[in-house]
Amino acid sequence: MYIDNIEINAMVAPWQNVVAIGTDTSFICSVKSNVDYHLDWTVKAALQDNIEINNNTVLITSVVPANRGIYSCTVRAGTTIRRADGKLDVLS
């Protein structure tokens, strides 16, 4: 089936996250779409063993300074692509 009017939006919450070392935090990608889509996460931070990606959620347990960075949700439906970012800052 061909849909010529694809509507798709993505949003990451929280868009800015400031946490203390050792705490847990997460980012959630919310998607509104009128078609099936594929969701991927990109992490622009030092990848650590404490990052778990599960569908629309990124969970970071026992945050360390290396987790600081941008967490991007990319949603694709056909040739339509939307991206939303969340930023993690770590208090030291």
Secondary structure, 3 states (H helix, E strand, C coil): CCCCCCCEEEEEECCEEEEECCCCEEEEEEEEECCCCEEEEEEECCCCCCEEEECCEEEECCCCHHHCEEEEEEEEECCEEEEEEEEEEEEC
